[in-house]
Amino acid sequence: MAGALSRFYDRFVLPRAVDFTCGRRQQLRQRQGVVPAAAGVVLEVGFGTGLNLAFYDPDRVDRLLALEPGDGMWTLARRRIAASAVPVERLAERAERMPLEARSVDCVVVTYTLCTVPDAASAIAEMRRVLRPGGRLLFCEHGAAPEERVRRWQRRLDPLWGLFSGGCHLGRPVPDLLQRGGFRVVALEARYLRGWRPASYNFRGVAEPA
């Protein structure tokens, strides 16, 4: 029964919770700050319910490869895909092992996804592998707070938080992870958004292959 309940939660409850939480106005503003810069062949890692589709410029994007292993997420995304002028192709595999050739995409977009990837280091290495020379990684993520007292709460709450949030980690040091994965962060804005502090420190920026 536990397994059946878990599958039901992942398929029907979690996608709607993520769509609501990640689709709030302040999160949408953060997405809008990076997504319109995507161009060429674009890989979105963690497509989710398609919240970024409204911000892609169809005159700049030739093809959008939507990496999303969750069927429940994809089901909710279909309405947005149907209304979008951007051509979308689903990749149902996980971020740690992408079904793409090396140096095959012009731009990678990752928004509020690195927190839930089980092996973030492997996923970032894959993003680096598939990105063409001169390409860009556009990112918007929550993660490790600058104050130690808040980071302590992030560490304490992480195990319980992850059970109900699709494996989300509250305190991943996103810029450091990108740098260790072979990227150079060339633009970064980091600040608290409104809300619960352990989950509201936000990183938004641009990275390039180092």
Number of C-alpha atoms within 10 A of each C-alpha: 6 7 8 9 10 12 13 13 16 19 17 15 14 19 24 17 14 16 17 11 11 18 17 10 10 12 21 15 12 19 27 16 16 22 23 18 17 26 23 16 18 26 29 27 25 25 26 27 27 23 18 21 22 19 18 21 16 19 10 15 20 15 17 25 19 22 22 22 17 18 16 20 23 22 15 17 19 13 12 15 19 11 10 16 15 19 14 17 13 14 20 16 13 17 25 17 12 18 14 16 10 14 14 15 24 20 25 27 26 21 26 22 20 26 23 17 20 15 12 20 16 15 20 22 19 19 32 24 19 21 25 18 15 10 21 26 26 25 26 26 24 27 24 24 26 13 8 10 10 17 19 15 15 22 15 12 15 17 14 12 15 15 10 14 16 17 16 22 24 27 22 21 16 21 23 12 16 23 16 14 20 17 22 18 19 10 11 13 10 17 13 16 16 11 9 9 15 22 20 19 22 20 24 21 19 21 21 22 20 13
